[in-house]
Amino acid sequence: MFALAPLLFGLVGKLRARLLGRRGPPVVQPYRTLYRLLRKTTLVPETATEFYPVWPFLCFVPLGAAALLVPGFSSGMLSANSSDFITLIGLFALSRAATLLAGLETGFAFGGAAAAREVLFSVLAEAAFLVVLLSFVLIAHSPTIDGIALAFRGGHIGISVSLGFALAALLAVALTETGRIPVDNPAGHLELSMVHEALLLEYSGRYLLLFEYAAMLRLLLWMSLIGTVFFPFGMAHAVDILSWPGGLALWFLKLGVLVSALALFEISTAKMRVFRVPEFLGVAVLLGVLAGIFLFVASRIGA
């Protein structure tokens, strides 16, 4: 998963450029970018404190731990019992908090403005994320992502309108967490409208590499999480090695479909104004609550 994250990021950029009629950068460009940052000198601003080098590691390490918990092509891995939704939400929140503090570290004006926006977005995004996952936990009778996926695959959670609400809410949260259109534009260069990128303007070299790599890993984690929870078909089992090739192939297929959907969505949607994003996330929270209510009522009636 760690090696695949830059490739997935490059595929999104390449496909998006192709859909716009442009040639676009090569798929392996994110690897080159990370290597270039690895070789660059790290500059530390004069106003930085002794915590300046801590935030990049505190941003990346929780996502690295989350990568070990989120099921990919296989269920029943060694970390399956540790992949409870509270731990996963906490790891994502810790990584986001480190990024926020990095933006505030040097007292840079744009970093402070971006941090304020990021806090506003994260409050609503994490609320929607929590409501949806809590609903799945109550229905699946399992606090782990692996258990929720098994409940979907076993037919304990049938296809319904409420699942459409939950999927829409999680997609909105994923777009917010990964800083994609319509919430943010990762390719933008206007400081006044930037959110995630403005937090990192004072970082360079290997510290910036960790932030960039964390962003790539975060995108892969969200795609893998959505694919595992809502489309758990074809997943291999950890103890059945013969099922691994098929599970891996279907996992790549799911990621390819999600990459194509993301690229198509981004070229057909404009970036929202900053003050419209809370309304967008408010709808996501509402959809999450409705999905939770409908799922819970349906399970009680079915019981």
C-alpha positions in Angstrom: 0.0 0.0 0.0 2.9 2.4 0.8 4.4 1.9 -2.7 1.1 2.1 -4.5 0.0 5.5 -3.0 2.2 7.7 -5.3 1.1 5.7 -8.4 -2.6 6.1 -7.5 -2.0 9.9 -7.1 -0.3 10.0 -10.5 -3.1 8.1 -12.2 -5.7 10.6 -11.0 -3.6 13.5 -12.4 -2.9 11.7 -15.7 -6.5 10.6 -16.3 -7.8 14.1 -15.3 -5.5 15.7 -17.9 -6.5 13.2 -20.6 -10.2 13.9 -20.0 -9.4 17.6 -20.5 -7.6 17.0 -23.7 -4.1 17.6 -22.4 -1.1 15.3 -22.3 -0.5 15.6 -18.6 2.4 14.5 -16.5 3.6 10.9 -16.5 2.0 8.5 -14.1 5.3 8.1 -12.2 5.7 11.9 -11.7 4.8 11.6 -7.9 7.7 9.3 -7.4 10.0 11.8 -9.1 8.6 14.6 -7.0 9.2 12.7 -3.8 12.8 11.8 -4.9 13.4 15.5 -5.8 12.2 16.6 -2.3 14.4 13.9 -0.7 17.5 15.4 -2.3 16.6 19.1 -1.6 18.0 21.0 1.3 15.6 21.5 4.2 15.2 25.2 5.1 13.9 26.2 8.5 12.3 29.6 8.9 13.7 31.9 11.6 10.3 32.1 13.4 10.0 28.3 13.7 10.1 26.7 17.1 11.7 23.4 18.1 8.5 21.6 17.2 8.9 22.5 13.5 10.5 19.1 12.5 8.0 17.2 14.7 4.8 18.0 12.7 5.8 16.2 9.4 6.4 13.0 11.3 3.3 13.4 13.4 1.3 13.8 10.2 2.7 10.8 8.4 3.1 8.2 11.2 -0.7 8.0 12.1 -1.5 7.5 8.4 1.1 4.8 8.2 -0.5 3.1 11.1 -4.0 3.4 9.5 -2.6 1.8 6.3 -1.9 -1.3 8.4 -5.5 -1.3 9.7 -7.6 -0.6 6.7 -8.3 -3.9 4.8 -7.3 -3.8 1.2 -7.5 -6.9 -1.0 -7.9 -9.4 1.9 -9.9 -9.8 5.1 -8.8 -11.5 8.3 -5.3 -10.0 8.4 -3.3 -9.9 11.6 -4.4 -6.3 12.3 -8.1 -7.0 11.6 -9.1 -7.0 15.3 -7.4 -3.7 15.8 -9.2 -1.9 13.0 -12.0 -0.5 15.1 -13.6 2.7 13.8 -12.7 4.8 16.8 -9.0 4.0 16.3 -9.2 4.8 12.6 -11.0 8.1 13.2 -8.4 9.0 15.9 -5.5 8.3 13.5 -7.0 10.5 10.8 -7.7 13.3 13.3 -4.2 13.1 14.7 -2.7 13.5 11.3 -4.9 16.4 10.4 -4.1 18.1 13.8 -0.4 17.8 13.0 -0.9 19.4 9.6 -2.9 22.3 11.3 -0.2 22.9 13.8 2.4 22.9 11.0 0.5 25.7 9.3 0.4 27.7 12.5 4.1 27.0 13.4 5.8 30.0 11.8 3.0 32.5 12.3 2.6 32.8 8.5 -0.7 34.7 7.6 -1.8 32.3 4.9 -1.0 29.3 7.1 -3.2 30.7 9.9 -6.1 31.4 7.5 -5.9 28.0 6.0 -5.7 26.4 9.5 -8.9 28.1 10.5 -10.7 26.9 7.4 -9.3 23.4 7.9 -10.6 23.2 11.4 -14.1 24.3 10.3 -14.2 21.7 7.6 -12.8 18.9 9.8 -15.4 19.4 12.5 -18.3 18.7 10.1 -16.4 16.0 8.1 -15.5 14.0 11.2 -19.0 14.3 12.5 -20.4 12.8 9.3 -17.7 10.1 9.3 -18.5 9.2 12.9 -22.3 9.0 12.4 -22.0 6.7 9.3 -19.5 4.3 10.8 -21.4 4.2 14.1 -24.5 3.2 12.2 -22.6 0.4 10.4 -21.2 -0.8 13.8 -24.7 -1.1 15.3 -26.0 -3.1 12.3 -23.0 -5.3 11.8 -22.5 -5.9 15.6 -18.8 -5.4 15.1 -16.6 -2.3 15.8 -14.0 -3.2 13.2 -13.8 -2.2 9.5 -13.1 -5.9 8.7 -16.3 -6.9 10.5 -18.4 -4.3 8.7 -17.1 -5.5 5.4 -17.9 -9.1 6.3 -21.4 -8.1 7.3 -21.9 -6.4 3.9 -20.5 -9.4 2.0 -22.6 -11.9 4.0 -25.8 -10.0 3.2 -26.5 -8.9 6.8 -26.7 -5.3 5.4 -28.8 -5.3 2.2 -28.7 -2.8 -0.6 -31.1 0.1 0.1 -31.6 3.8 -0.2 -30.0 4.4 3.2 -26.8 2.9 1.9 -26.9 5.4 -0.9 -27.1 8.2 1.7 -24.2 6.7 3.6 -22.1 6.4 0.5 -22.8 10.0 -0.5 -21.9 11.2 3.0 -18.6 9.2 3.1 -17.7 10.5 -0.4 -18.2 14.0 0.7 -16.0 13.4 3.8 -13.4 11.7 1.6 -13.2 14.7 -0.8 -12.8 17.0 2.2 -10.2 14.9 4.0 -8.1 14.5 0.8 -8.4 18.2 -0.2 -10.0 17.4 -3.6 -12.5 19.4 -5.7 -15.0 20.8 -4.8 -13.7 21.5 -1.3 -10.1 22.3 -2.4 -8.0 22.3 -5.5 -4.6 20.5 -5.1 -3.4 22.1 -8.3 -4.3 25.6 -7.3 -1.7 28.3 -6.7 -3.8 31.2 -5.3 -3.0 31.6 -1.6 -6.3 33.2 -0.7 -8.3 30.2 -1.8 -5.9 27.4 -0.9 -6.5 25.3 2.2 -4.3 22.2 2.4 -1.4 23.5 0.3 -1.4 26.9 2.2 -0.6 25.0 5.4 2.7 23.7 3.9 4.1 26.8 2.2 6.8 27.2 4.9 8.0 23.6 4.5 10.6 22.3 2.1 12.9 19.3 1.5 12.4 16.1 3.4 9.8 17.7 5.7 7.7 18.6 2.7 8.2 15.1 1.4 6.5 13.6 4.4 3.5 15.9 4.0 3.2 15.2 0.3 3.6 11.4 0.9 1.0 11.6 3.6 -1.5 13.3 1.2 -0.9 10.5 -1.3 -1.4 7.8 1.3 -4.5 9.5 2.6 -6.1 9.3 -0.9 -5.3 5.6 -1.2 -6.7 4.9 2.3 -10.0 6.6 1.6 -10.4 4.8 -1.7 -9.5 1.5 -0.1 -11.9 2.2 2.8 -14.8 3.0 0.6 -14.1 0.0 -1.7 -13.8 -2.3 1.3 -17.0 -1.2 3.1 -19.4 -0.7 0.2 -17.9 -3.1 -2.4 -16.5 -6.0 -0.4 -17.1 -8.6 -3.1 -14.1 -10.6 -4.2 -11.9 -10.0 -1.1 -9.4 -12.7 -0.4 -9.0 -14.3 3.0 -5.7 -14.0 4.8 -5.4 -17.8 5.5 -6.2 -18.8 1.9 -3.1 -17.8 0.0 -4.6 -19.2 -3.3 -7.3 -16.5 -3.1 -4.8 -13.7 -2.9 -4.2 -13.2 -6.7 -7.9 -12.9 -7.3 -8.5 -10.6 -4.4 -5.5 -8.4 -5.4 -6.8 -8.1 -9.0 -10.3 -7.1 -7.8 -8.8 -4.6 -5.4 -6.9 -3.0 -8.3 -10.1 -3.0 -10.3 -12.0 -1.2 -7.6 -9.3 1.4 -7.2 -9.3 1.9 -10.9 -13.0 2.5 -11.0 -12.7 5.0 -8.0 -9.8 6.8 -9.7 -11.8 7.1 -12.9 -14.8 8.4 -11.0 -12.8 10.9 -9.1 -11.1 12.3 -12.3 -14.4 12.5 -14.1 -16.0 14.2 -11.1 -13.2 16.8 -10.8 -13.3 17.9 -14.4 -17.1 18.3 -14.3 -17.3 20.2 -11.0 -16.0 23.6 -10.1 -14.3 24.4 -6.8 -16.7 25.8 -4.2 -16.3 29.1 -2.5 -14.8 28.7 0.9 -17.9 29.8 2.7 -20.1 27.3 0.8 -18.1 24.3 2.0 -19.7 24.1 5.5 -23.1 23.9 3.7 -21.8 21.0 1.6 -20.5 19.2 4.7 -23.7 20.0 6.6 -25.6 18.1 3.9 -23.1 15.2 4.4 -23.9 15.2 8.1 -27.6 15.2 7.4 -27.3 12.3 5.0 -25.2 10.4 7.5 -27.8 10.9 10.2 -30.6 9.8 7.9 -28.7 6.8 6.7 -28.1 5.8 10.4 -31.7 6.2 11.3 -33.0 4.2 8.3 -30.4 1.5 8.7 -31.2 1.1 12.4 -35.0 1.1 11.9 -34.7 -1.4 9.0 -32.6 -3.7 11.2 -35.1 -3.6 14.0 -38.0 -4.3 11.7 -36.1 -7.2 10.1 -35.3 -8.6 13.5 
